[in-house]
Amino acid sequence: MTQTHVDYQLSQLDQLEAESIHIFREVAAEFERPVLMFSGGKDSIVMMRLAEKAFYPAKIPFPVLQVDTGYDFPEVLATRDNWVNRLGVRLIVASVEEAIKNGVVVDDGKTSRNRLQIGTLLNALEEGSFTAAFGGGRRDEEKARAKERVYSHRDEFGQWDPKNQRPELWSLYNGRLHEGEHMRIFPISNWTELDIWHYIGREGIEIPSIYFSHQRRVFERDGMLLTESEFNPCRPGEEARERTVRFRTVGDLTLTGCVESTASTIDEIIDEVAIARVTERGATRGDDRFSEAAMEDRKKEGYF
Amino acid sequence: MDLLRFATAGSVDDGKSTLIGRLLLDSKAIFEDQLEAVEATSEAKGYDYTDLALLTDGLRSEREQGITIDVAYRYFATPTRKFIIADTPGHVQYTRNMVTGASTADLGLVLVDARQGLTEQSRRHAVIISLLRVPHLVLAVNKMDLVEFDQAVFDKIHAEFTQFATKLNIPDLEVIPISALQGDNVVTRSENMPWYQGPTLMHHLEHVHVASDRDLIDARFPVQYVVRPKSDEFHDYRGYGGQIAGGVLKKGDEVVVLPSGMTSTIEGIDLFDQEIDQAFPPMSVTVRLADDVDVSRGDMIARVKNAPTPSQDIDAMICWMTSEPLRPKQKLAIKHTTRTGRALVKDIQYRLDVNTLHRDQETKELGLNEIGRIQLRTTVPLLCDPYSKNRTTGSFILIDEATGVTVGAGMINSSS
C-alpha cells in the first residue's frame, strides 16, 4: 500500500494502478452505458479491484457482464459470485447455450465455444445498448494486442480495424462514437503477467482456486494437458490420469490446458511465471494456436 | 522497482525492430514459443540469421510488407526497472505515430545507421522528441559492425548530431555506438569498440534519472469524477476523483477551484479506503474539501497563490494527423485534461519544417503529418499551463466533430 513517500516516487505497481483508475473514472464520466466484461480470470479480477478502488466509497457505477460458454470451470463461477456479491454490482450473464437456442450463433459442432462467444458477446452488448465495454486484455499477451489502443473503437458490427486506429496521446482519451458503435476499453493494457501476479499478491484478493496447484484428472491432446469432463471426452488413444497441475489462464475448459505445477501460493506462482519460457497463451490456449494471425483475426471480428 | 517509458524511432532499415528484439531477448522478456515461431519463419524465408524484427511486427500486413505500421507497446523488466517501449514506425507518412509514442515517453531513442549517418528522418525524429518535451534523448549509432567498428565514423555522427541538437530543446543527450544484430553495447559491453568508454544502452536505460522530470511545485488537480456514494454508511461523503497533474497536494492546503474562483481547504485525501497525507503526480486519488463549494468534472483544484489563469485564447504547436488539411476558421472539438469544448482555428502562424527548422509563414494550411503554430479561440476557458512547464496541463487533442476521429495533437505555448 502507498504510505508516506519522502522522495515522491511511486513503484511501478502504484503507477500502473493510478493509470488504470484514471481510465475507469474517465469512462464512467464520459460514457452513458459502460459495462465490465468479467471472465473470472485473474486479469478481470484485477480489473474489478481497480474499479472498486476508482469509485470507493461509492459502488462500481456499471454492471458486470459474463459470457457463459456452458463449459466454464465451476471454481471460476464461484469466485465470480463472491466478487459480485461483495461489491454489490449487477451481474449480467450472456449464455452461449441460449444464443445457440435463439439462433444468435450457430453451433456446427466444429466451431469452438470461444469462437461462439464472439456472437454471444456482441449480441449481449447490443441488447444492453452498452457503449463502452471494459476488457482485461494486456498488450504483453500477444503481438496483435501490442497495437491495441486503451480506447479501442469498434464499428457497428463490433469489428476492430487495426490499420485505422485513432491516435492516442498523453492520457487524453477520445470517446466519440456514432450511433451503433461502441468502444472496448482496456484499462490494464500496460500490465504484464508478472505485474498482475504481484498485484494480486499485494492486494490479497480472491482468485479462482484452479490457479493454484491441485490434483486433477487430465489427458494429453496436441501437447496440452486438458481436463477430463463430460464436455470433453477422451478420444481413442487418449488416457486420463491424475496429475498435480494448475492453470495459467482461465477459459473454456475444453480448450484451456493446465501445466504440471506444485505452486500453491502467489509467491510460488510468481517464481514459476518469472522463469517460464513459454507464453501463457501459447502454452495453454488451443484457440490461439491455429495460425500466426489467429488472435488478430478474432480481434477484428469482435473478440475481447 | 520504478518505471521508465521510452519511445523508439528509426528509419525503415535502421534496425530498430532488431534492437528491440535484442533488448527483449537479452532481458529474457521473450518466450521460447515466440522465438521458435520467429526462427521458423526466418528459416522459411531463407534468411541467414533469425530476424528479430518478426517478434515485434504484430499485424499480418506488417509481416507481409516487412515494415512496422502502428505504434506497438513492448514490455520488459530488469531487476531495477520496468520498461514500457512505444515502438513507433519511422517512415515519412507515419509521423503521427511518432508523436503519439513520444507523448508519454520519459526518454526518446533515435537510431541511425552508421553507414548512412544522420538522415532527414533522424533529424525529424529528434525534432519531434524535442517538441514533445521528452526530457532524455539517446542517439544509438547502429550497425557499427558494418563499418568495422570504426571510431572515426562514430565521432563524425556524434559531432554532427550534437551540433544539430543545440538548436533543439534536449536537456539530456547520450550517444552510444551499437550493433543491435550482434549485441555490441546493447546489454553487454562491446569488445570490438574499446575506444568507447560510455555506458551500454541497457545500463543507461536502467540508470537515467527521471524522478526530477516531474513538476512538484505547481499543484494541479483536474477534477475527473465526483464520488458520491449515496449510501447510509457514507451519507455525506462527497469527493473529487482525479489524477494529480502537478505539484503536491496536502491535507489542510488552501485551494482554489477553477474556473469559478471559489476557495476552500483540503479536508482529506483518500486513496481507496485509506486517508493519505499528501498526493503527487501521477497518483489517482479522491480529494475532499472542507466547504460545500460547487465542483464538477472539468474543474481544476490548484493553490490559491499558484493557479493557472483561465483562458479562451490559446497559442499552440499542432501536429496535424489527418489527410483533410487544417485551415483557418475550422471548428473542432477540443479535449484538455478532463475538460471538453469546441475550438475555432483563428490563425495559422507558420508551418515548421522539421528537417531544417525553417518557419514557413506563407502557409495557409497544415497537411497530414505537418507541424505548425496556430491560434485557437475556445468556447470554454482552458485551465492550462505552457507545455514546457507541464506536459499534462499543457497538452490537448483536437477531434473532428463529424467523424469523431482525433485529428490534432496540441502543445500550448501560451494563453491570454
HADDOCK unambig.tbl for C-alpha pairs under 7 A between the chains (distance, minus, plus):
assign (segid A and resid 8 and name CA) (segid B and resid 280 and name CA) 6.82 0.50 0.50
assign (segid A and resid 10 and name CA) (segid B and resid 2 and name CA) 6.92 0.50 0.50
assign (segid A and resid 11 and name CA) (segid B and resid 1 and name CA) 5.62 0.50 0.50
assign (segid A and resid 11 and name CA) (segid B and resid 2 and name CA) 4.93 0.50 0.50
assign (segid A and resid 12 and name CA) (segid B and resid 1 and name CA) 6.10 0.50 0.50
assign (segid A and resid 12 and name CA) (segid B and resid 2 and name CA) 4.78 0.50 0.50
assign (segid A and resid 12 and name CA) (segid B and resid 3 and name CA) 5.17 0.50 0.50
assign (segid A and resid 12 and name CA) (segid B and resid 82 and name CA) 6.95 0.50 0.50
assign (segid A and resid 15 and name CA) (segid B and resid 282 and name CA) 6.81 0.50 0.50
assign (segid A and resid 18 and name CA) (segid B and resid 282 and name CA) 6.74 0.50 0.50
assign (segid A and resid 18 and name CA) (segid B and resid 283 and name CA) 5.38 0.50 0.50
assign (segid A and resid 18 and name CA) (segid B and resid 284 and name CA) 4.78 0.50 0.50
assign (segid A and resid 21 and name CA) (segid B and resid 284 and name CA) 6.54 0.50 0.50
assign (segid A and resid 22 and name CA) (segid B and resid 242 and name CA) 6.77 0.50 0.50
assign (segid A and resid 22 and name CA) (segid B and resid 243 and name CA) 6.45 0.50 0.50
assign (segid A and resid 22 and name CA) (segid B and resid 284 and name CA) 6.38 0.50 0.50
assign (segid A and resid 25 and name CA) (segid B and resid 224 and name CA) 6.80 0.50 0.50
assign (segid A and resid 25 and name CA) (segid B and resid 225 and name CA) 6.17 0.50 0.50
assign (segid A and resid 26 and name CA) (segid B and resid 224 and name CA) 6.68 0.50 0.50
assign (segid A and resid 29 and name CA) (segid B and resid 225 and name CA) 6.15 0.50 0.50
assign (segid A and resid 53 and name CA) (segid B and resid 272 and name CA) 4.97 0.50 0.50
assign (segid A and resid 55 and name CA) (segid B and resid 227 and name CA) 6.35 0.50 0.50
assign (segid A and resid 56 and name CA) (segid B and resid 272 and name CA) 5.78 0.50 0.50
assign (segid A and resid 57 and name CA) (segid B and resid 229 and name CA) 5.97 0.50 0.50
assign (segid A and resid 58 and name CA) (segid B and resid 227 and name CA) 6.51 0.50 0.50
assign (segid A and resid 58 and name CA) (segid B and resid 228 and name CA) 6.17 0.50 0.50
assign (segid A and resid 58 and name CA) (segid B and resid 229 and name CA) 3.80 0.50 0.50
assign (segid A and resid 59 and name CA) (segid B and resid 229 and name CA) 6.72 0.50 0.50
assign (segid A and resid 139 and name CA) (segid B and resid 73 and name CA) 6.71 0.50 0.50
assign (segid A and resid 140 and name CA) (segid B and resid 74 and name CA) 6.53 0.50 0.50
assign (segid A and resid 140 and name CA) (segid B and resid 75 and name CA) 6.45 0.50 0.50
assign (segid A and resid 143 and name CA) (segid B and resid 56 and name CA) 6.67 0.50 0.50
assign (segid A and resid 143 and name CA) (segid B and resid 58 and name CA) 4.32 0.50 0.50
assign (segid A and resid 144 and name CA) (segid B and resid 58 and name CA) 4.90 0.50 0.50
assign (segid A and resid 144 and name CA) (segid B and resid 59 and name CA) 5.79 0.50 0.50
assign (segid A and resid 146 and name CA) (segid B and resid 72 and name CA) 5.14 0.50 0.50
assign (segid A and resid 146 and name CA) (segid B and resid 73 and name CA) 5.19 0.50 0.50
assign (segid A and resid 146 and name CA) (segid B and resid 74 and name CA) 6.83 0.50 0.50
assign (segid A and resid 147 and name CA) (segid B and resid 70 and name CA) 6.61 0.50 0.50
assign (segid A and resid 147 and name CA) (segid B and resid 71 and name CA) 6.08 0.50 0.50
assign (segid A and resid 147 and name CA) (segid B and resid 72 and name CA) 4.59 0.50 0.50
assign (segid A and resid 147 and name CA) (segid B and resid 73 and name CA) 6.53 0.50 0.50
assign (segid A and resid 166 and name CA) (segid B and resid 405 and name CA) 6.23 0.50 0.50
assign (segid A and resid 166 and name CA) (segid B and resid 406 and name CA) 6.01 0.50 0.50
assign (segid A and resid 167 and name CA) (segid B and resid 100 and name CA) 6.42 0.50 0.50
assign (segid A and resid 167 and name CA) (segid B and resid 406 and name CA) 6.43 0.50 0.50
assign (segid A and resid 168 and name CA) (segid B and resid 100 and name CA) 6.17 0.50 0.50
assign (segid A and resid 169 and name CA) (segid B and resid 100 and name CA) 5.03 0.50 0.50
assign (segid A and resid 169 and name CA) (segid B and resid 103 and name CA) 5.79 0.50 0.50
assign (segid A and resid 170 and name CA) (segid B and resid 103 and name CA) 5.18 0.50 0.50
assign (segid A and resid 170 and name CA) (segid B and resid 104 and name CA) 5.26 0.50 0.50
assign (segid A and resid 172 and name CA) (segid B and resid 337 and name CA) 6.78 0.50 0.50
assign (segid A and resid 174 and name CA) (segid B and resid 406 and name CA) 6.94 0.50 0.50
assign (segid A and resid 176 and name CA) (segid B and resid 404 and name CA) 5.13 0.50 0.50
assign (segid A and resid 177 and name CA) (segid B and resid 404 and name CA) 6.46 0.50 0.50
assign (segid A and resid 277 and name CA) (segid B and resid 31 and name CA) 4.79 0.50 0.50
assign (segid A and resid 277 and name CA) (segid B and resid 32 and name CA) 5.27 0.50 0.50
assign (segid A and resid 278 and name CA) (segid B and resid 31 and name CA) 4.89 0.50 0.50
assign (segid A and resid 278 and name CA) (segid B and resid 32 and name CA) 5.29 0.50 0.50
assign (segid A and resid 278 and name CA) (segid B and resid 33 and name CA) 5.45 0.50 0.50
assign (segid A and resid 279 and name CA) (segid B and resid 31 and name CA) 5.89 0.50 0.50
assign (segid A and resid 279 and name CA) (segid B and resid 33 and name CA) 6.88 0.50 0.50
assign (segid A and resid 282 and name CA) (segid B and resid 33 and name CA) 6.84 0.50 0.50
assign (segid A and resid 293 and name CA) (segid B and resid 60 and name CA) 6.47 0.50 0.50
